[in-house]
Amino acid sequence: MFRTHSPEEMTDILKAHFLEGKPLKEICEENRIHPETFRKWQNFLLEHGELIFTVEEEKLKTAREMVIAALEESVGAVPGYLVDEVMSVSRLDVLKGLLRQAVRCREIGDFERMLKQATRQPAE
């Protein structure tokens, strides 16, 4: 009987080989898969990997737009330079935090301070 693997399991199995350097034979034995199955998953990833980046970019775009919309609801018109700064944020976790701040703030200056703090680069 064939076993179906979840996308998470397939990803973990591929990572074990490519990131951890485990031999293919060992991975296939541990997970009870045929090497050809592994190769199919690998080829699928290589052929459709751009979908991962597309989905992530769509998430970022939606999160940015939500921050701006929430800020407009809270304080009214948002200056263009702040819109540009929000639209340049490339981390989803930062955008989630900014969304919470946009909902809570009552003055644009408060949000601007939070944005500067959130996007500040950590010291190296």
N, CA, C and O atoms as CSV, one atom per row, in Angstrom:
chain,resi,resn,atom,element,x,y,z
A,1,MET,N,N,0.834,-1.173,0.000
A,1,MET,CA,C,0.000,0.000,0.000
A,1,MET,C,C,0.887,1.247,0.000
A,1,MET,O,O,1.898,1.296,0.699
A,2,PHE,N,N,0.501,2.250,-0.787
A,2,PHE,CA,C,1.260,3.478,-0.885
A,2,PHE,C,C,0.940,4.417,0.262
A,2,PHE,O,O,-0.195,4.478,0.736
A,3,ARG,N,N,1.940,5.138,0.695
A,3,ARG,CA,C,1.755,6.133,1.751
A,3,ARG,C,C,1.777,7.513,1.111
A,3,ARG,O,O,2.614,7.807,0.257
A,4,THR,N,N,0.858,8.337,1.530
A,4,THR,CA,C,0.819,9.709,1.035
A,4,THR,C,C,1.554,10.596,2.025
A,4,THR,O,O,1.334,10.505,3.233
A,5,HIS,N,N,2.421,11.449,1.516
A,5,HIS,CA,C,3.167,12.385,2.359
A,5,HIS,C,C,2.569,13.777,2.220
A,5,HIS,O,O,2.181,14.191,1.128
A,6,SER,N,N,2.498,14.480,3.314
A,6,SER,CA,C,2.002,15.857,3.292
A,6,SER,C,C,3.070,16.755,2.661
A,6,SER,O,O,4.238,16.372,2.596
A,7,PRO,N,N,2.681,17.932,2.200
A,7,PRO,CA,C,3.680,18.865,1.664
A,7,PRO,C,C,4.783,19.172,2.681
A,7,PRO,O,O,5.949,19.324,2.316
A,8,GLU,N,N,4.403,19.262,3.963
A,8,GLU,CA,C,5.402,19.527,5.002
A,8,GLU,C,C,6.404,18.383,5.105
A,8,GLU,O,O,7.606,18.609,5.241
A,9,GLU,N,N,5.896,17.144,5.040
A,9,GLU,CA,C,6.780,15.977,5.108
A,9,GLU,C,C,7.715,15.935,3.903
A,9,GLU,O,O,8.906,15.657,4.044
A,10,MET,N,N,7.174,16.209,2.723
A,10,MET,CA,C,8.005,16.202,1.515
A,10,MET,C,C,9.105,17.256,1.629
A,10,MET,O,O,10.254,17.009,1.262
A,11,THR,N,N,8.747,18.417,2.133
A,11,THR,CA,C,9.729,19.496,2.296
A,11,THR,C,C,10.813,19.084,3.279
A,11,THR,O,O,11.998,19.295,3.022
A,12,ASP,N,N,10.415,18.500,4.401
A,12,ASP,CA,C,11.399,18.050,5.396
A,12,ASP,C,C,12.335,16.998,4.822
A,12,ASP,O,O,13.530,16.997,5.116
A,13,ILE,N,N,11.794,16.108,4.009
A,13,ILE,CA,C,12.612,15.054,3.397
A,13,ILE,C,C,13.605,15.661,2.409
A,13,ILE,O,O,14.772,15.270,2.386
A,14,LEU,N,N,13.156,16.604,1.603
A,14,LEU,CA,C,14.060,17.276,0.658
A,14,LEU,C,C,15.132,18.067,1.411
A,14,LEU,O,O,16.297,18.067,1.012
A,15,LYS,N,N,14.746,18.736,2.489
A,15,LYS,CA,C,15.710,19.502,3.292
A,15,LYS,C,C,16.778,18.596,3.880
A,15,LYS,O,O,17.954,18.959,3.929
A,16,ALA,N,N,16.367,17.415,4.326
A,16,ALA,CA,C,17.323,16.488,4.934
A,16,ALA,C,C,18.469,16.183,3.971
A,16,ALA,O,O,19.619,16.042,4.388
A,17,HIS,N,N,18.151,16.083,2.704
A,17,HIS,CA,C,19.186,15.793,1.712
A,17,HIS,C,C,19.969,17.043,1.339
A,17,HIS,O,O,21.200,17.045,1.374
A,18,PHE,N,N,19.245,18.122,0.978
A,18,PHE,CA,C,19.916,19.294,0.435
A,18,PHE,C,C,20.545,20.200,1.482
A,18,PHE,O,O,21.583,20.806,1.215
A,19,LEU,N,N,19.953,20.309,2.656
A,19,LEU,CA,C,20.500,21.202,3.670
A,19,LEU,C,C,21.338,20.476,4.716
A,19,LEU,O,O,22.343,21.003,5.194
A,20,GLU,N,N,20.921,19.275,5.065
A,20,GLU,CA,C,21.645,18.525,6.090
A,20,GLU,C,C,22.672,17.569,5.497
A,20,GLU,O,O,23.525,17.049,6.216
A,21,GLY,N,N,22.594,17.336,4.188
A,21,GLY,CA,C,23.566,16.486,3.514
A,21,GLY,C,C,23.407,14.996,3.734
A,21,GLY,O,O,24.347,14.233,3.511
A,22,LYS,N,N,22.224,14.570,4.171
A,22,LYS,CA,C,22.008,13.134,4.364
A,22,LYS,C,C,22.020,12.431,3.013
A,22,LYS,O,O,21.507,12.962,2.029
A,23,PRO,N,N,22.604,11.240,2.964
A,23,PRO,CA,C,22.625,10.491,1.703
A,23,PRO,C,C,21.207,10.116,1.263
A,23,PRO,O,O,20.346,9.804,2.086
A,24,LEU,N,N,20.993,10.154,-0.027
A,24,LEU,CA,C,19.679,9.861,-0.598
A,24,LEU,C,C,19.186,8.471,-0.187
A,24,LEU,O,O,18.017,8.295,0.156
A,25,LYS,N,N,20.073,7.502,-0.225
A,25,LYS,CA,C,19.674,6.128,0.126
A,25,LYS,C,C,19.146,6.077,1.566
A,25,LYS,O,O,18.123,5.445,1.832
A,26,GLU,N,N,19.834,6.731,2.471
A,26,GLU,CA,C,19.426,6.750,3.882
A,26,GLU,C,C,18.060,7.429,4.051
A,26,GLU,O,O,17.200,6.939,4.783
A,27,ILE,N,N,17.882,8.533,3.381
A,27,ILE,CA,C,16.608,9.266,3.471
A,27,ILE,C,C,15.461,8.408,2.950
A,27,ILE,O,O,14.399,8.327,3.566
A,28,CYS,N,N,15.690,7.777,1.818
A,28,CYS,CA,C,14.636,6.948,1.215
A,28,CYS,C,C,14.281,5.768,2.113
A,28,CYS,O,O,13.107,5.423,2.254
A,29,GLU,N,N,15.276,5.158,2.711
A,29,GLU,CA,C,15.011,4.033,3.614
A,29,GLU,C,C,14.258,4.488,4.859
A,29,GLU,O,O,13.283,3.853,5.261
A,30,GLU,N,N,14.704,5.587,5.473
A,30,GLU,CA,C,14.063,6.098,6.689
A,30,GLU,C,C,12.593,6.459,6.460
A,30,GLU,O,O,11.746,6.255,7.331
A,31,ASN,N,N,12.311,6.993,5.288
A,31,ASN,CA,C,10.962,7.488,5.009
A,31,ASN,C,C,10.141,6.533,4.148
A,31,ASN,O,O,9.004,6.828,3.780
A,32,ARG,N,N,10.735,5.388,3.837
A,32,ARG,CA,C,10.067,4.358,3.043
A,32,ARG,C,C,9.523,4.922,1.728
A,32,ARG,O,O,8.352,4.758,1.383
A,33,ILE,N,N,10.428,5.592,1.013
A,33,ILE,CA,C,10.075,6.096,-0.318
A,33,ILE,C,C,11.094,5.579,-1.324
A,33,ILE,O,O,12.235,5.275,-0.974
A,34,HIS,N,N,10.674,5.486,-2.552
A,34,HIS,CA,C,11.551,5.050,-3.627
A,34,HIS,C,C,12.384,6.259,-4.065
A,34,HIS,O,O,11.876,7.380,-4.069
A,35,PRO,N,N,13.656,6.050,-4.435
A,35,PRO,CA,C,14.481,7.167,-4.906
A,35,PRO,C,C,13.842,7.943,-6.063
A,35,PRO,O,O,14.052,9.149,-6.197
A,36,GLU,N,N,13.067,7.253,-6.891
A,36,GLU,CA,C,12.395,7.933,-8.000
A,36,GLU,C,C,11.335,8.904,-7.479
A,36,GLU,O,O,11.108,9.960,-8.070
A,37,THR,N,N,10.696,8.546,-6.383
A,37,THR,CA,C,9.719,9.447,-5.765
A,37,THR,C,C,10.431,10.714,-5.299
A,37,THR,O,O,9.945,11.823,-5.520
A,38,PHE,N,N,11.582,10.543,-4.655
A,38,PHE,CA,C,12.376,11.693,-4.216
A,38,PHE,C,C,12.723,12.579,-5.407
A,38,PHE,O,O,12.590,13.801,-5.341
A,39,ARG,N,N,13.165,11.960,-6.490
A,39,ARG,CA,C,13.546,12.728,-7.687
A,39,ARG,C,C,12.344,13.485,-8.276
A,39,ARG,O,O,12.494,14.603,-8.769
A,40,LYS,N,N,11.162,12.876,-8.222
A,40,LYS,CA,C,9.953,13.557,-8.700
A,40,LYS,C,C,9.667,14.798,-7.864
A,40,LYS,O,O,9.339,15.857,-8.399
A,41,TRP,N,N,9.794,14.655,-6.536
A,41,TRP,CA,C,9.578,15.806,-5.652
A,41,TRP,C,C,10.610,16.892,-5.942
A,41,TRP,O,O,10.278,18.076,-6.001
A,42,GLN,N,N,11.853,16.483,-6.121
A,42,GLN,CA,C,12.927,17.426,-6.417
A,42,GLN,C,C,12.640,18.167,-7.722
A,42,GLN,O,O,12.758,19.391,-7.782
A,43,ASN,N,N,12.267,17.435,-8.751
A,43,ASN,CA,C,11.971,18.060,-10.041
A,43,ASN,C,C,10.775,19.006,-9.947
A,43,ASN,O,O,10.772,20.079,-10.549
A,44,PHE,N,N,9.765,18.598,-9.189
A,44,PHE,CA,C,8.593,19.454,-9.012
A,44,PHE,C,C,9.003,20.768,-8.346
A,44,PHE,O,O,8.581,21.845,-8.768
A,45,LEU,N,N,9.823,20.669,-7.311
A,45,LEU,CA,C,10.305,21.871,-6.627
A,45,LEU,C,C,11.080,22.774,-7.582
A,45,LEU,O,O,10.875,23.988,-7.593
A,46,LEU,N,N,11.957,22.193,-8.374
A,46,LEU,CA,C,12.760,22.986,-9.299
A,46,LEU,C,C,11.907,23.602,-10.416
A,46,LEU,O,O,12.173,24.719,-10.858
A,47,GLU,N,N,10.895,22.879,-10.863
A,47,GLU,CA,C,10.047,23.379,-11.943
A,47,GLU,C,C,9.033,24.419,-11.474
A,47,GLU,O,O,8.616,25.274,-12.254
A,48,HIS,N,N,8.632,24.349,-10.190
A,48,HIS,CA,C,7.570,25.230,-9.699
A,48,HIS,C,C,7.992,26.091,-8.518
A,48,HIS,O,O,7.143,26.671,-7.841
A,49,GLY,N,N,9.269,26.179,-8.266
A,49,GLY,CA,C,9.766,26.944,-7.126
A,49,GLY,C,C,9.369,28.407,-7.138
A,49,GLY,O,O,9.265,29.032,-6.083
A,50,GLU,N,N,9.145,28.960,-8.325
A,50,GLU,CA,C,8.767,30.381,-8.405
A,50,GLU,C,C,7.434,30.655,-7.717
A,50,GLU,O,O,7.168,31.781,-7.297
A,51,LEU,N,N,6.595,29.622,-7.601
A,51,LEU,CA,C,5.303,29.801,-6.925
A,51,LEU,C,C,5.492,30.195,-5.468
A,51,LEU,O,O,4.709,30.980,-4.932
A,52,ILE,N,N,6.510,29.668,-4.829
A,52,ILE,CA,C,6.795,29.994,-3.439
A,52,ILE,C,C,7.048,31.488,-3.310
A,52,ILE,O,O,6.522,32.137,-2.406
A,53,PHE,N,N,7.847,32.029,-4.208
A,53,PHE,CA,C,8.184,33.446,-4.140
A,53,PHE,C,C,6.992,34.314,-4.515
A,53,PHE,O,O,6.815,35.396,-3.956
A,54,THR,N,N,6.182,33.856,-5.444
A,54,THR,CA,C,4.992,34.594,-5.846
A,54,THR,C,C,4.006,34.696,-4.697
A,54,THR,O,O,3.466,35.770,-4.433
A,55,VAL,N,N,3.772,33.597,-4.020
A,55,VAL,CA,C,2.846,33.590,-2.888
A,55,VAL,C,C,3.366,34.512,-1.790
A,55,VAL,O,O,2.598,35.286,-1.218
A,56,GLU,N,N,4.643,34.440,-1.493
A,56,GLU,CA,C,5.219,35.283,-0.441
A,56,GLU,C,C,5.093,36.763,-0.806
A,56,GLU,O,O,4.766,37.587,0.048
A,57,GLU,N,N,5.348,37.098,-2.054
A,57,GLU,CA,C,5.242,38.503,-2.476
A,57,GLU,C,C,3.801,38.983,-2.385
A,57,GLU,O,O,3.555,40.133,-2.019
A,58,GLU,N,N,2.852,38.125,-2.709
A,58,GLU,CA,C,1.432,38.502,-2.582
A,58,GLU,C,C,1.052,38.748,-1.125
A,58,GLU,O,O,0.296,39.673,-0.827
A,59,LYS,N,N,1.574,37.926,-0.221
A,59,LYS,CA,C,1.325,38.125,1.206
A,59,LYS,C,C,1.861,39.478,1.655
A,59,LYS,O,O,1.186,40.215,2.374
A,60,LEU,N,N,3.079,39.801,1.227
A,60,LEU,CA,C,3.688,41.080,1.592
A,60,LEU,C,C,2.870,42.248,1.052
A,60,LEU,O,O,2.619,43.220,1.764
A,61,LYS,N,N,2.462,42.151,-0.194
A,61,LYS,CA,C,1.678,43.228,-0.813
A,61,LYS,C,C,0.368,43.442,-0.041
A,61,LYS,O,O,0.000,44.578,0.258
A,62,THR,N,N,-0.321,42.365,0.273
A,62,THR,CA,C,-1.583,42.458,1.011
A,62,THR,C,C,-1.353,43.053,2.392
A,62,THR,O,O,-2.119,43.911,2.829
A,63,ALA,N,N,-0.313,42.612,3.082
A,63,ALA,CA,C,-0.016,43.135,4.420
A,63,ALA,C,C,0.295,44.624,4.366
A,63,ALA,O,O,-0.163,45.384,5.219
A,64,ARG,N,N,1.065,45.048,3.377
A,64,ARG,CA,C,1.384,46.478,3.227
A,64,ARG,C,C,0.107,47.292,3.027
A,64,ARG,O,O,-0.087,48.333,3.655
A,65,GLU,N,N,-0.756,46.798,2.142
A,65,GLU,CA,C,-2.009,47.511,1.865
A,65,GLU,C,C,-2.900,47.573,3.105
A,65,GLU,O,O,-3.587,48.569,3.328
A,66,MET,N,N,-2.888,46.507,3.912
A,66,MET,CA,C,-3.685,46.502,5.138
A,66,MET,C,C,-3.164,47.525,6.140
A,66,MET,O,O,-3.955,48.178,6.820
A,67,VAL,N,N,-1.854,47.672,6.241
A,67,VAL,CA,C,-1.265,48.666,7.149
A,67,VAL,C,C,-1.713,50.062,6.739
A,67,VAL,O,O,-2.141,50.854,7.578
A,68,ILE,N,N,-1.613,50.359,5.453
A,68,ILE,CA,C,-2.008,51.684,4.963
A,68,ILE,C,C,-3.497,51.923,5.200
A,68,ILE,O,O,-3.875,53.001,5.658
A,69,ALA,N,N,-4.343,50.953,4.902
A,69,ALA,CA,C,-5.788,51.102,5.094
A,69,ALA,C,C,-6.128,51.301,6.569
A,69,ALA,O,O,-6.966,52.139,6.901
A,70,ALA,N,N,-5.491,50.545,7.450
A,70,ALA,CA,C,-5.750,50.691,8.890
A,70,ALA,C,C,-5.296,52.053,9.378
A,70,ALA,O,O,-5.964,52.680,10.199
A,71,LEU,N,N,-4.179,52.501,8.881
A,71,LEU,CA,C,-3.669,53.816,9.268
A,71,LEU,C,C,-4.601,54.927,8.793
A,71,LEU,O,O,-4.844,55.890,9.521
A,72,GLU,N,N,-5.117,54.798,7.584
A,72,GLU,CA,C,-6.074,55.782,7.072
A,72,GLU,C,C,-7.337,55.817,7.931
A,72,GLU,O,O,-7.900,56.885,8.173
A,73,GLU,N,N,-7.774,54.657,8.387
A,73,GLU,CA,C,-8.955,54.594,9.264
A,73,GLU,C,C,-8.680,55.256,10.608
A,73,GLU,O,O,-9.553,55.914,11.173
A,74,SER,N,N,-7.467,55.079,11.115
A,74,SER,CA,C,-7.125,55.605,12.438
A,74,SER,C,C,-6.843,57.107,12.453
A,74,SER,O,O,-7.298,57.823,13.345
A,75,VAL,N,N,-6.092,57.572,11.463
A,75,VAL,CA,C,-5.641,58.973,11.510
A,75,VAL,C,C,-6.060,59.826,10.315
A,75,VAL,O,O,-5.854,61.039,10.323
A,76,GLY,N,N,-6.631,59.222,9.310
A,76,GLY,CA,C,-7.003,59.978,8.109
A,76,GLY,C,C,-5.954,59.828,7.023
A,76,GLY,O,O,-5.354,58.765,6.866
A,77,ALA,N,N,-5.737,60.893,6.280
A,77,ALA,CA,C,-4.797,60.859,5.153
A,77,ALA,C,C,-3.388,60.512,5.635
A,77,ALA,O,O,-2.928,60.986,6.673
A,78,VAL,N,N,-2.724,59.676,4.852
A,78,VAL,CA,C,-1.361,59.252,5.179
A,78,VAL,C,C,-0.412,59.911,4.182
A,78,VAL,O,O,-0.596,59.783,2.972
A,79,PRO,N,N,0.612,60.624,4.691
A,79,PRO,CA,C,1.567,61.272,3.783
A,79,PRO,C,C,2.249,60.261,2.859
A,79,PRO,O,O,2.515,59.124,3.249
A,80,GLY,N,N,2.520,60.689,1.650
A,80,GLY,CA,C,3.134,59.822,0.645
A,80,GLY,C,C,4.437,59.196,1.075
A,80,GLY,O,O,4.703,58.034,0.766
A,81,TYR,N,N,5.257,59.953,1.789
A,81,TYR,CA,C,6.546,59.394,2.206
A,81,TYR,C,C,6.357,58.223,3.169
A,81,TYR,O,O,7.155,57.286,3.160
A,82,LEU,N,N,5.309,58.263,4.003
A,82,LEU,CA,C,5.034,57.133,4.900
A,82,LEU,C,C,4.494,55.936,4.122
A,82,LEU,O,O,4.835,54.789,4.410
A,83,VAL,N,N,3.655,56.218,3.141
A,83,VAL,CA,C,3.155,55.131,2.285
A,83,VAL,C,C,4.345,54.443,1.615
A,83,VAL,O,O,4.419,53.214,1.586
A,84,ASP,N,N,5.271,55.234,1.079
A,84,ASP,CA,C,6.454,54.672,0.416
A,84,ASP,C,C,7.282,53.823,1.379
A,84,ASP,O,O,7.765,52.751,1.017
A,85,GLU,N,N,7.440,54.317,2.617
A,85,GLU,CA,C,8.221,53.559,3.596
A,85,GLU,C,C,7.548,52.234,3.940
A,85,GLU,O,O,8.208,51.198,4.015
A,86,VAL,N,N,6.236,52.271,4.149
A,86,VAL,CA,C,5.500,51.037,4.455
A,86,VAL,C,C,5.599,50.079,3.268
A,86,VAL,O,O,5.805,48.880,3.459
A,87,MET,N,N,5.458,50.587,2.064
A,87,MET,CA,C,5.494,49.738,0.874
A,87,MET,C,C,6.880,49.138,0.623
A,87,MET,O,O,7.018,48.195,-0.157
A,88,SER,N,N,7.897,49.679,1.278
A,88,SER,CA,C,9.246,49.127,1.092
A,88,SER,C,C,9.604,48.075,2.146
A,88,SER,O,O,10.653,47.438,2.046
A,89,VAL,N,N,8.749,47.885,3.151
A,89,VAL,CA,C,9.024,46.877,4.183
A,89,VAL,C,C,8.908,45.489,3.548
A,89,VAL,O,O,7.930,45.185,2.864
A,90,SER,N,N,9.914,44.663,3.785
A,90,SER,CA,C,9.949,43.347,3.123
A,90,SER,C,C,9.869,42.175,4.092
A,90,SER,O,O,10.133,41.034,3.714
A,91,ARG,N,N,9.505,42.453,5.337
A,91,ARG,CA,C,9.369,41.377,6.318
A,91,ARG,C,C,7.937,41.314,6.818
A,91,ARG,O,O,7.384,42.308,7.289
A,92,LEU,N,N,7.350,40.142,6.711
A,92,LEU,CA,C,5.958,39.951,7.105
A,92,LEU,C,C,5.761,40.179,8.603
A,92,LEU,O,O,4.749,40.750,9.009
A,93,ASP,N,N,6.706,39.744,9.424
A,93,ASP,CA,C,6.568,39.937,10.871
A,93,ASP,C,C,6.560,41.418,11.242
A,93,ASP,O,O,5.832,41.827,12.146
A,94,VAL,N,N,7.361,42.214,10.554
A,94,VAL,CA,C,7.379,43.664,10.803
A,94,VAL,C,C,6.057,44.279,10.376
A,94,VAL,O,O,5.517,45.132,11.079
A,95,LEU,N,N,5.532,43.859,9.239
A,95,LEU,CA,C,4.253,44.385,8.768
A,95,LEU,C,C,3.115,44.029,9.713
A,95,LEU,O,O,2.207,44.836,9.914
A,96,LYS,N,N,3.147,42.853,10.288
A,96,LYS,CA,C,2.111,42.467,11.253
A,96,LYS,C,C,2.148,43.382,12.466
A,96,LYS,O,O,1.104,43.812,12.956
A,97,GLY,N,N,3.334,43.676,12.945
A,97,GLY,CA,C,3.477,44.601,14.069
A,97,GLY,C,C,3.010,46.003,13.708
A,97,GLY,O,O,2.357,46.675,14.507
A,98,LEU,N,N,3.347,46.437,12.507
A,98,LEU,CA,C,2.919,47.766,12.054
A,98,LEU,C,C,1.404,47.840,11.919
A,98,LEU,O,O,0.805,48.883,12.180
A,99,LEU,N,N,0.791,46.750,11.516
A,99,LEU,CA,C,-0.665,46.724,11.406
A,99,LEU,C,C,-1.302,46.934,12.782
A,99,LEU,O,O,-2.259,47.696,12.921
A,100,ARG,N,N,-0.772,46.262,13.777
A,100,ARG,CA,C,-1.295,46.456,15.137
A,100,ARG,C,C,-1.139,47.909,15.572
A,100,ARG,O,O,-2.042,48.482,16.182
A,101,GLN,N,N,-0.002,48.496,15.262
A,101,GLN,CA,C,0.239,49.892,15.632
A,101,GLN,C,C,-0.682,50.837,14.858
A,101,GLN,O,O,-1.186,51.815,15.410
A,102,ALA,N,N,-0.892,50.540,13.593
A,102,ALA,CA,C,-1.753,51.398,12.762
A,102,ALA,C,C,-3.179,51.414,13.287
A,102,ALA,O,O,-3.848,52.447,13.242
A,103,VAL,N,N,-3.646,50.285,13.782
A,103,VAL,CA,C,-5.005,50.205,14.321
A,103,VAL,C,C,-5.113,51.012,15.613
A,103,VAL,O,O,-6.141,51.641,15.863
A,104,ARG,N,N,-4.069,51.000,16.430
A,104,ARG,CA,C,-4.096,51.641,17.754
A,104,ARG,C,C,-3.787,53.127,17.745
A,104,ARG,O,O,-4.306,53.868,18.580
A,105,CYS,N,N,-2.955,53.573,16.822
A,105,CYS,CA,C,-2.467,54.948,16.919
A,105,CYS,C,C,-3.553,55.968,16.571
A,105,CYS,O,O,-4.476,55.691,15.806
A,106,ARG,N,N,-3.412,57.131,17.148
A,106,ARG,CA,C,-4.371,58.218,16.927
A,106,ARG,C,C,-3.729,59.416,16.235
A,106,ARG,O,O,-4.419,60.313,15.750
A,107,GLU,N,N,-2.399,59.418,16.196
A,107,GLU,CA,C,-1.685,60.507,15.542
A,107,GLU,C,C,-0.624,59.933,14.606
A,107,GLU,O,O,0.017,58.930,14.918
A,108,ILE,N,N,-0.452,60.567,13.484
A,108,ILE,CA,C,0.476,60.080,12.468
A,108,ILE,C,C,1.913,60.046,12.990
A,108,ILE,O,O,2.695,59.177,12.606
A,109,GLY,N,N,2.255,60.987,13.861
A,109,GLY,CA,C,3.603,61.024,14.435
A,109,GLY,C,C,3.911,59.780,15.249
A,109,GLY,O,O,5.038,59.287,15.233
A,110,ASP,N,N,2.903,59.268,15.966
A,110,ASP,CA,C,3.099,58.042,16.745
A,110,ASP,C,C,3.443,56.877,15.824
A,110,ASP,O,O,4.359,56.101,16.097
A,111,PHE,N,N,2.700,56.770,14.737
A,111,PHE,CA,C,2.971,55.681,13.795
A,111,PHE,C,C,4.339,55.860,13.151
A,111,PHE,O,O,5.076,54.890,12.973
A,112,GLU,N,N,4.677,57.079,12.807
A,112,GLU,CA,C,5.970,57.344,12.174
A,112,GLU,C,C,7.118,56.902,13.082
A,112,GLU,O,O,8.090,56.316,12.606
A,113,ARG,N,N,7.017,57.177,14.377
A,113,ARG,CA,C,8.048,56.742,15.321
A,113,ARG,C,C,8.113,55.210,15.372
A,113,ARG,O,O,9.201,54.633,15.393
A,114,MET,N,N,6.959,54.561,15.392
A,114,MET,CA,C,6.928,53.096,15.413
A,114,MET,C,C,7.531,52.515,14.135
A,114,MET,O,O,8.254,51.520,14.181
A,115,LEU,N,N,7.234,53.131,13.012
A,115,LEU,CA,C,7.767,52.660,11.731
A,115,LEU,C,C,9.287,52.763,11.721
A,115,LEU,O,O,9.972,51.833,11.296
A,116,LYS,N,N,9.812,53.886,12.185
A,116,LYS,CA,C,11.275,54.050,12.229
A,116,LYS,C,C,11.910,53.004,13.140
A,116,LYS,O,O,12.946,52.426,12.812
A,117,GLN,N,N,11.276,52.770,14.290
A,117,GLN,CA,C,11.797,51.779,15.224
A,117,GLN,C,C,11.723,50.363,14.626
A,117,GLN,O,O,12.657,49.575,14.774
A,118,ALA,N,N,10.637,50.055,13.969
A,118,ALA,CA,C,10.440,48.713,13.412
A,118,ALA,C,C,11.369,48.414,12.246
A,118,ALA,O,O,11.761,47.266,12.040
A,119,THR,N,N,11.717,49.429,11.492
A,119,THR,CA,C,12.536,49.207,10.297
A,119,THR,C,C,14.002,49.518,10.515
A,119,THR,O,O,14.812,49.419,9.594
A,120,ARG,N,N,14.338,49.895,11.737
A,120,ARG,CA,C,15.746,50.184,12.062
A,120,ARG,C,C,16.570,48.917,11.926
A,120,ARG,O,O,16.150,47.844,12.361
A,121,GLN,N,N,17.729,49.041,11.327
A,121,GLN,CA,C,18.604,47.880,11.142
A,121,GLN,C,C,19.319,47.575,12.447
A,121,GLN,O,O,19.820,48.490,13.102
A,122,PRO,N,N,19.378,46.296,12.841
A,122,PRO,CA,C,20.072,45.929,14.075
A,122,PRO,C,C,21.576,46.192,13.945
A,122,PRO,O,O,22.145,46.077,12.859
A,123,ALA,N,N,22.202,46.543,15.057
A,123,ALA,CA,C,23.647,46.766,15.061
A,123,ALA,C,C,24.359,45.454,14.799
A,123,ALA,O,O,23.954,44.401,15.291
A,124,GLU,N,N,25.422,45.530,14.020
A,124,GLU,CA,C,26.179,44.308,13.701
A,124,GLU,C,C,27.394,44.175,14.556
A,124,GLU,O,O,28.142,43.207,14.420
